[in-house]
Amino acid sequence: MIKVVIADDEVRVCKLICNLIDWKALDMEIVGVAHNGIEALELIEKLQPDLMITDIRMPGCDGLEMIEKGKQIKEDVDFII
């Protein structure tokens, strides 16, 4: 199963992404949700996701900076912006 983390500072957007897709049908599981770049990096380290769905503009560190740092934590994580 593919582990997914969602990172967006807007709670409603996170809920929409979580509920919009039939994750199980795609053999995917949402293992975490972050509301800023710092939380997202912590979840990459802790949960070792396969895929991150992220926003660009977030507090803490923006999406592009988070992607760069996230790749240093887990080289094979993929990102969707």
MMTF fields as JSON, N, C-alpha, C and O atoms, coordinates in Angstrom:
{
  "mmtfVersion": "1.0.0",
  "mmtfProducer": "UNKNOWN",
  "numBonds": 323,
  "numAtoms": 324,
  "numGroups": 81,
  "numChains": 1,
  "numModels": 1,
  "chainsPerModel": [1],
  "groupsPerChain": [81],
  "chainIdList": ["A"],
  "bondAtomList": [4, 2, 8, 6, 12, 10, 16, 14, 20, 18, 24, 22, 28, 26, 32, 30, 36, 34, 40, 38, 44, 42, 48, 46, 52, 50, 56, 54, 60, 58, 64, 62, 68, 66, 72, 70, 76, 74, 80, 78, 84, 82, 88, 86, 92, 90, 96, 94, 100, 98, 104, 102, 108, 106, 112, 110, 116, 114, 120, 118, 124, 122, 128, 126, 132, 130, 136, 134, 140, 138, 144, 142, 148, 146, 152, 150, 156, 154, 160, 158, 164, 162, 168, 166, 172, 170, 176, 174, 180, 178, 184, 182, 188, 186, 192, 190, 196, 194, 200, 198, 204, 202, 208, 206, 212, 210, 216, 214, 220, 218, 224, 222, 228, 226, 232, 230, 236, 234, 240, 238, 244, 242, 248, 246, 252, 250, 256, 254, 260, 258, 264, 262, 268, 266, 272, 270, 276, 274, 280, 278, 284, 282, 288, 286, 292, 290, 296, 294, 300, 298, 304, 302, 308, 306, 312, 310, 316, 314, 320, 318],
  "bondOrderList": [1, 1, 1, 1, 1, 1, 1, 1, 1, 1, 1, 1, 1, 1, 1, 1, 1, 1, 1, 1, 1, 1, 1, 1, 1, 1, 1, 1, 1, 1, 1, 1, 1, 1, 1, 1, 1, 1, 1, 1, 1, 1, 1, 1, 1, 1, 1, 1, 1, 1, 1, 1, 1, 1, 1, 1, 1, 1, 1, 1, 1, 1, 1, 1, 1, 1, 1, 1, 1, 1, 1, 1, 1, 1, 1, 1, 1, 1, 1, 1],
  "groupList": [{"groupName": "MET", "atomNameList": ["N", "CA", "C", "O"], "elementList": ["N", "C", "C", "O"], "formalChargeList": [0, 0, 0, 0], "bondAtomList": [1, 0, 2, 1, 3, 2], "bondOrderList": [1, 1, 2], "singleLetterCode": "M", "chemCompType": "L-PEPTIDE LINKING"}, {"groupName": "ILE", "atomNameList": ["N", "CA", "C", "O"], "elementList": ["N", "C", "C", "O"], "formalChargeList": [0, 0, 0, 0], "bondAtomList": [1, 0, 2, 1, 3, 2], "bondOrderList": [1, 1, 2], "singleLetterCode": "I", "chemCompType": "L-PEPTIDE LINKING"}, {"groupName": "LYS", "atomNameList": ["N", "CA", "C", "O"], "elementList": ["N", "C", "C", "O"], "formalChargeList": [0, 0, 0, 0], "bondAtomList": [1, 0, 2, 1, 3, 2], "bondOrderList": [1, 1, 2], "singleLetterCode": "K", "chemCompType": "L-PEPTIDE LINKING"}, {"groupName": "VAL", "atomNameList": ["N", "CA", "C", "O"], "elementList": ["N", "C", "C", "O"], "formalChargeList": [0, 0, 0, 0], "bondAtomList": [1, 0, 2, 1, 3, 2], "bondOrderList": [1, 1, 2], "singleLetterCode": "V", "chemCompType": "L-PEPTIDE LINKING"}, {"groupName": "ALA", "atomNameList": ["N", "CA", "C", "O"], "elementList": ["N", "C", "C", "O"], "formalChargeList": [0, 0, 0, 0], "bondAtomList": [1, 0, 2, 1, 3, 2], "bondOrderList": [1, 1, 2], "singleLetterCode": "A", "chemCompType": "L-PEPTIDE LINKING"}, {"groupName": "ASP", "atomNameList": ["N", "CA", "C", "O"], "elementList": ["N", "C", "C", "O"], "formalChargeList": [0, 0, 0, 0], "bondAtomList": [1, 0, 2, 1, 3, 2], "bondOrderList": [1, 1, 2], "singleLetterCode": "D", "chemCompType": "L-PEPTIDE LINKING"}, {"groupName": "GLU", "atomNameList": ["N", "CA", "C", "O"], "elementList": ["N", "C", "C", "O"], "formalChargeList": [0, 0, 0, 0], "bondAtomList": [1, 0, 2, 1, 3, 2], "bondOrderList": [1, 1, 2], "singleLetterCode": "E", "chemCompType": "L-PEPTIDE LINKING"}, {"groupName": "ARG", "atomNameList": ["N", "CA", "C", "O"], "elementList": ["N", "C", "C", "O"], "formalChargeList": [0, 0, 0, 0], "bondAtomList": [1, 0, 2, 1, 3, 2], "bondOrderList": [1, 1, 2], "singleLetterCode": "R", "chemCompType": "L-PEPTIDE LINKING"}, {"groupName": "CYS", "atomNameList": ["N", "CA", "C", "O"], "elementList": ["N", "C", "C", "O"], "formalChargeList": [0, 0, 0, 0], "bondAtomList": [1, 0, 2, 1, 3, 2], "bondOrderList": [1, 1, 2], "singleLetterCode": "C", "chemCompType": "L-PEPTIDE LINKING"}, {"groupName": "LEU", "atomNameList": ["N", "CA", "C", "O"], "elementList": ["N", "C", "C", "O"], "formalChargeList": [0, 0, 0, 0], "bondAtomList": [1, 0, 2, 1, 3, 2], "bondOrderList": [1, 1, 2], "singleLetterCode": "L", "chemCompType": "L-PEPTIDE LINKING"}, {"groupName": "ASN", "atomNameList": ["N", "CA", "C", "O"], "elementList": ["N", "C", "C", "O"], "formalChargeList": [0, 0, 0, 0], "bondAtomList": [1, 0, 2, 1, 3, 2], "bondOrderList": [1, 1, 2], "singleLetterCode": "N", "chemCompType": "L-PEPTIDE LINKING"}, {"groupName": "TRP", "atomNameList": ["N", "CA", "C", "O"], "elementList": ["N", "C", "C", "O"], "formalChargeList": [0, 0, 0, 0], "bondAtomList": [1, 0, 2, 1, 3, 2], "bondOrderList": [1, 1, 2], "singleLetterCode": "W", "chemCompType": "L-PEPTIDE LINKING"}, {"groupName": "GLY", "atomNameList": ["N", "CA", "C", "O"], "elementList": ["N", "C", "C", "O"], "formalChargeList": [0, 0, 0, 0], "bondAtomList": [1, 0, 2, 1, 3, 2], "bondOrderList": [1, 1, 2], "singleLetterCode": "G", "chemCompType": "PEPTIDE LINKING"}, {"groupName": "HIS", "atomNameList": ["N", "CA", "C", "O"], "elementList": ["N", "C", "C", "O"], "formalChargeList": [0, 0, 0, 0], "bondAtomList": [1, 0, 2, 1, 3, 2], "bondOrderList": [1, 1, 2], "singleLetterCode": "H", "chemCompType": "L-PEPTIDE LINKING"}, {"groupName": "GLN", "atomNameList": ["N", "CA", "C", "O"], "elementList": ["N", "C", "C", "O"], "formalChargeList": [0, 0, 0, 0], "bondAtomList": [1, 0, 2, 1, 3, 2], "bondOrderList": [1, 1, 2], "singleLetterCode": "Q", "chemCompType": "L-PEPTIDE LINKING"}, {"groupName": "PRO", "atomNameList": ["N", "CA", "C", "O"], "elementList": ["N", "C", "C", "O"], "formalChargeList": [0, 0, 0, 0], "bondAtomList": [1, 0, 2, 1, 3, 2], "bondOrderList": [1, 1, 2], "singleLetterCode": "P", "chemCompType": "L-PEPTIDE LINKING"}, {"groupName": "THR", "atomNameList": ["N", "CA", "C", "O"], "elementList": ["N", "C", "C", "O"], "formalChargeList": [0, 0, 0, 0], "bondAtomList": [1, 0, 2, 1, 3, 2], "bondOrderList": [1, 1, 2], "singleLetterCode": "T", "chemCompType": "L-PEPTIDE LINKING"}, {"groupName": "PHE", "atomNameList": ["N", "CA", "C", "O"], "elementList": ["N", "C", "C", "O"], "formalChargeList": [0, 0, 0, 0], "bondAtomList": [1, 0, 2, 1, 3, 2], "bondOrderList": [1, 1, 2], "singleLetterCode": "F", "chemCompType": "L-PEPTIDE LINKING"}],
  "groupTypeList": [0, 1, 2, 3, 3, 1, 4, 5, 5, 6, 3, 7, 3, 8, 2, 9, 1, 8, 10, 9, 1, 5, 11, 2, 4, 9, 5, 0, 6, 1, 3, 12, 3, 4, 13, 10, 12, 1, 6, 4, 9, 6, 9, 1, 6, 2, 9, 14, 15, 5, 9, 0, 1, 16, 5, 1, 7, 0, 15, 12, 8, 5, 12, 9, 6, 0, 1, 6, 2, 12, 2, 14, 1, 2, 6, 5, 3, 5, 17, 1, 1],
  "groupIdList": [1, 2, 3, 4, 5, 6, 7, 8, 9, 10, 11, 12, 13, 14, 15, 16, 17, 18, 19, 20, 21, 22, 23, 24, 25, 26, 27, 28, 29, 30, 31, 32, 33, 34, 35, 36, 37, 38, 39, 40, 41, 42, 43, 44, 45, 46, 47, 48, 49, 50, 51, 52, 53, 54, 55, 56, 57, 58, 59, 60, 61, 62, 63, 64, 65, 66, 67, 68, 69, 70, 71, 72, 73, 74, 75, 76, 77, 78, 79, 80, 81],
  "secStructList": [7, 3, 3, 3, 3, 3, 3, 7, 1, 7, 2, 2, 2, 2, 2, 2, 2, 2, 2, 2, 1, 7, 6, 4, 4, 4, 6, 3, 3, 3, 3, 3, 3, 3, 1, 1, 2, 2, 2, 2, 2, 2, 2, 2, 2, 2, 2, 7, 7, 1, 3, 3, 3, 3, 7, 1, 1, 7, 1, 1, 1, 7, 2, 2, 2, 2, 2, 2, 2, 2, 2, 2, 2, 7, 6, 6, 7, 3, 3, 3, 7],
  "xCoordList": [0.836, 0.0, 0.884, 1.88, 0.521, 1.266, 0.837, -0.352, 1.813, 1.537, 1.586, 2.54, 0.527, 0.379, 0.287, -0.38, 0.973, 0.825, 0.35, 0.85, -0.614, -1.144, -0.645, -0.711, -0.143, 0.364, -0.253, 0.027, -1.085, -1.702, -2.109, -2.607, -1.902, -2.241, -3.737, -4.182, -4.516, -5.965, -6.617, -6.557, -7.232, -7.855, -8.906, -9.009, -9.681, -10.735, -10.155, -10.737, -9.032, -8.386, -7.908, -8.066, -7.331, -6.889, -8.066, -7.975, -9.154, -10.345, -10.884, -11.286, -10.896, -11.37, -10.531, -11.076, -9.222, -8.34, -8.555, -8.601, -8.685, -8.899, -10.187, -10.231, -11.232, -12.555, -12.884, -13.835, -12.133, -12.438, -12.085, -12.699, -11.111, -10.554, -10.816, -10.755, -11.111, -11.239, -9.83, -9.387, -9.154, -7.747, -7.54, -6.577, -8.427, -8.265, -8.342, -7.624, -9.212, -9.335, -8.044, -7.774, -7.255, -5.969, -4.808, -3.648, -5.119, -4.113, -3.223, -2.001, -3.888, -3.194, -3.857, -5.034, -3.086, -3.598, -3.032, -1.826, -3.909, -3.446, -2.968, -3.752, -1.684, -1.104, -0.889, -0.623, -1.004, -0.812, -1.232, -1.275, -1.545, -1.908, -1.125, -1.104, -0.484, 0.289, -0.299, -0.813, -0.218, -0.782, 0.285, -0.028, 1.539, 2.636, 3.844, 3.865, 4.844, 6.011, 6.819, 7.387, 6.878, 7.628, 6.965, 7.642, 5.638, 4.905, 5.102, 5.277, 5.076, 5.243, 6.589, 6.668, 7.653, 8.982, 9.044, 9.664, 8.404, 8.364, 7.646, 8.054, 6.563, 5.824, 6.616, 6.511, 7.404, 8.256, 9.228, 9.415, 9.838, 10.813, 10.141, 10.662, 9.005, 8.329, 7.61, 7.707, 6.889, 6.005, 6.594, 6.085, 7.671, 8.32, 7.311, 7.21, 6.567, 5.556, 6.194, 7.368, 5.379, 5.813, 5.471, 6.134, 4.413, 3.902, 3.466, 2.827, 3.821, 3.363, 2.554, 2.993, 1.379, 0.585, 0.69, 0.281, 1.238, 1.561, 1.15, 1.014, 0.963, 0.726, 2.092, 3.068, 2.158, 3.411, 3.556, 4.597, 2.512, 2.586, 2.032, 0.831, 2.944, 2.576, 3.473, 4.595, 2.984, 3.848, 4.92, 4.808, 5.926, 7.011, 8.108, 9.199, 7.833, 8.689, 7.767, 6.845, 8.02, 7.093, 7.247, 8.162, 6.346, 6.322, 7.598, 8.05, 8.188, 9.412, 10.585, 11.375, 10.692, 11.735, 11.503, 12.447, 10.238, 9.89, 10.246, 10.726, 10.01, 10.355, 11.867, 12.321, 12.631, 14.095, 14.583, 15.404, 14.082, 14.488, 13.923, 14.582, 12.706, 12.085, 12.857, 12.964, 13.404, 14.221, 15.513, 16.056, 16.004, 17.187, 16.857, 17.703, 15.625, 15.193, 14.867, 15.294, 14.096, 13.686, 13.808, 12.932, 14.886, 15.244, 14.183, 14.008, 13.48, 12.553, 11.103, 10.21, 10.845, 9.49, 9.143, 9.965, 7.927, 7.45, 6.536, 5.932, 6.44, 5.647, 4.675, 5.008, 3.48, 2.51, 2.219, 1.868, 2.364, 2.121, 0.756, 0.33],
  "yCoordList": [-1.178, 0.0, 1.245, 1.305, 2.224, 3.476, 4.409, 4.68, 4.9, 5.811, 7.255, 7.668, 8.02, 9.389, 10.349, 10.065, 11.496, 12.595, 13.821, 14.117, 14.521, 15.738, 16.923, 16.907, 17.958, 19.15, 20.396, 20.722, 21.079, 22.33, 23.101, 22.514, 24.413, 25.206, 25.46, 25.953, 25.134, 25.307, 23.969, 23.012, 23.916, 22.687, 22.172, 20.966, 23.076, 22.644, 21.961, 21.003, 22.437, 21.817, 20.41, 19.478, 20.256, 18.934, 17.966, 16.829, 18.418, 17.564, 17.203, 16.063, 18.166, 17.918, 16.84, 15.907, 16.963, 15.969, 14.596, 13.584, 14.562, 13.289, 12.609, 11.388, 13.398, 12.832, 12.716, 12.023, 13.367, 13.414, 12.12, 11.784, 11.415, 10.251, 8.984, 8.983, 7.898, 6.586, 5.994, 5.244, 6.349, 5.979, 4.472, 3.976, 3.737, 2.277, 1.623, 0.663, 2.143, 1.596, 1.767, 1.005, 2.761, 3.013, 2.358, 2.582, 1.545, 0.898, 1.941, 1.803, 3.005, 4.092, 4.337, 4.034, 4.886, 5.216, 6.56, 6.789, 7.451, 8.712, 8.431, 8.054, 8.617, 8.306, 9.551, 9.446, 10.739, 11.952, 13.194, 13.211, 14.243, 15.544, 16.606, 16.611, 17.503, 18.597, 19.927, 20.051, 20.925, 22.239, 23.313, 24.501, 22.892, 23.802, 22.967, 21.747, 23.648, 22.941, 22.225, 21.165, 22.786, 22.151, 20.836, 19.82, 20.855, 19.608, 18.584, 17.397, 19.033, 18.117, 17.415, 16.206, 18.164, 17.564, 16.563, 15.507, 16.896, 15.965, 14.677, 13.591, 14.794, 13.599, 12.757, 11.53, 13.399, 12.632, 11.786, 10.6, 12.405, 11.68, 10.565, 9.453, 10.858, 9.901, 8.786, 7.617, 9.14, 8.183, 7.569, 6.56, 8.167, 7.65, 7.403, 6.284, 8.444, 8.259, 8.017, 8.31, 7.472, 7.269, 8.483, 8.76, 9.21, 10.332, 11.466, 11.237, 12.697, 13.894, 14.73, 14.993, 15.14, 16.093, 17.405, 17.478, 18.448, 19.657, 20.933, 20.975, 21.954, 23.31, 23.984, 23.539, 25.048, 25.803, 26.788, 26.842, 27.562, 28.609, 28.086, 27.862, 27.901, 27.433, 28.133, 28.522, 28.294, 28.862, 27.85, 26.655, 28.339, 27.474, 27.364, 27.902, 26.676, 26.691, 26.389, 25.581, 27.042, 26.871, 25.494, 24.739, 25.187, 23.862, 23.495, 22.353, 24.443, 24.136, 23.857, 22.945, 24.638, 24.399, 23.073, 22.337, 22.776, 21.524, 20.322, 19.303, 20.447, 19.365, 19.117, 17.975, 20.199, 20.071, 19.388, 18.473, 19.828, 19.232, 17.824, 16.945, 17.61, 16.285, 15.231, 14.088, 15.614, 14.689, 14.316, 13.231, 15.211, 14.896, 13.896, 13.094, 13.95, 13.02, 11.654, 10.623, 11.659, 10.407, 10.606, 11.191, 10.12, 10.36, 9.915, 10.561, 8.83, 8.269, 8.72, 8.152, 9.734, 10.243, 11.068, 11.849, 10.893, 11.66, 12.773, 12.666, 13.852, 15.004, 15.372, 15.3, 15.764, 16.384, 17.754, 17.872, 18.79, 20.157, 20.596, 21.718],
  "zCoordList": [0.0, 0.0, 0.0, 0.72, -0.798, -0.905, 0.215, 0.389, 0.977, 2.09, 1.593, 0.934, 1.926, 1.442, 2.626, 3.621, 2.501, 3.459, 2.685, 1.599, 3.254, 2.655, 3.472, 4.701, 2.783, 3.465, 2.834, 1.68, 3.592, 3.155, 4.398, 5.359, 4.387, 5.561, 5.699, 6.736, 4.679, 4.747, 5.105, 4.333, 6.27, 6.776, 5.797, 5.573, 5.218, 4.282, 3.046, 2.537, 2.569, 1.401, 1.766, 0.978, 2.943, 3.39, 3.469, 3.006, 4.05, 4.155, 2.78, 2.552, 1.86, 0.505, -0.175, -0.765, -0.096, -0.723, -0.085, -0.785, 1.223, 1.923, 1.483, 1.333, 1.278, 0.999, -0.479, -0.841, -1.328, -2.754, -3.487, -4.5, -2.978, -3.68, -2.882, -1.653, -3.603, -2.968, -2.869, -3.738, -1.798, -1.623, -1.604, -2.189, -0.943, -0.857, -2.232, -2.508, -3.09, -4.444, -5.238, -6.166, -4.873, -5.53, -4.806, -5.152, -3.796, -2.954, -2.279, -2.22, -1.763, -1.079, 0.268, 0.463, 1.187, 2.514, 2.954, 2.87, 3.423, 3.982, 5.401, 6.272, 5.616, 6.923, 7.775, 8.972, 7.158, 7.923, 7.165, 5.934, 7.935, 7.379, 8.14, 9.371, 7.403, 8.0, 7.555, 6.443, 8.44, 8.119, 7.956, 7.872, 7.912, 7.574, 7.156, 7.321, 6.613, 6.104, 7.167, 6.904, 8.358, 9.451, 9.851, 10.008, 10.018, 10.339, 9.232, 9.507, 7.983, 6.853, 6.915, 6.698, 7.209, 7.317, 8.467, 8.344, 9.575, 10.709, 10.329, 10.742, 9.533, 9.122, 8.126, 8.136, 7.27, 6.353, 7.166, 6.894, 8.159, 8.983, 9.783, 9.86, 10.367, 11.248, 10.479, 10.852, 9.41, 8.729, 7.471, 6.982, 6.932, 5.724, 4.587, 4.084, 4.182, 3.136, 1.768, 1.541, 0.871, -0.509, -1.367, -2.367, -0.956, -1.735, -0.818, 0.209, -1.2, -0.494, -1.472, -2.592, -1.042, -1.808, -1.043, 0.116, -1.68, -0.941, -1.66, -2.882, -0.866, -1.339, -1.47, -0.866, -2.252, -2.379, -1.229, -0.573, -0.989, 0.042, 1.362, 1.514, 2.309, 3.649, 4.662, 4.337, 5.885, 6.929, 7.361, 7.088, 8.02, 8.506, 7.486, 7.676, 6.41, 5.223, 4.054, 4.171, 2.926, 1.802, 1.162, 1.491, 0.255, -0.358, -1.087, -1.001, -1.805, -2.553, -1.619, -1.861, -0.564, 0.424, 1.138, 1.422, 1.426, 2.091, 1.201, 1.696, -0.099, -1.027, -1.015, -0.943, -1.085, -1.075, 0.199, 0.141, 1.34, 2.615, 2.772, 3.329, 2.281, 2.366, 1.6, 2.044, 0.435, -0.369, 0.361, 0.149, 1.219, 2.007, 3.11, 3.505, 3.601, 4.649, 4.059, 4.578, 2.957, 2.299, 0.792, 0.153, 0.252, -1.132, -2.141, -3.173, -1.857, -2.838, -2.663, -3.291, -1.818, -1.694, -2.928, -3.408, -3.441, -4.596, -4.1, -3.032, -4.894, -4.514, -5.622, -6.805, -5.231, -6.128, -5.543, -4.37, -6.362, -5.884, -6.38, -6.103]
}
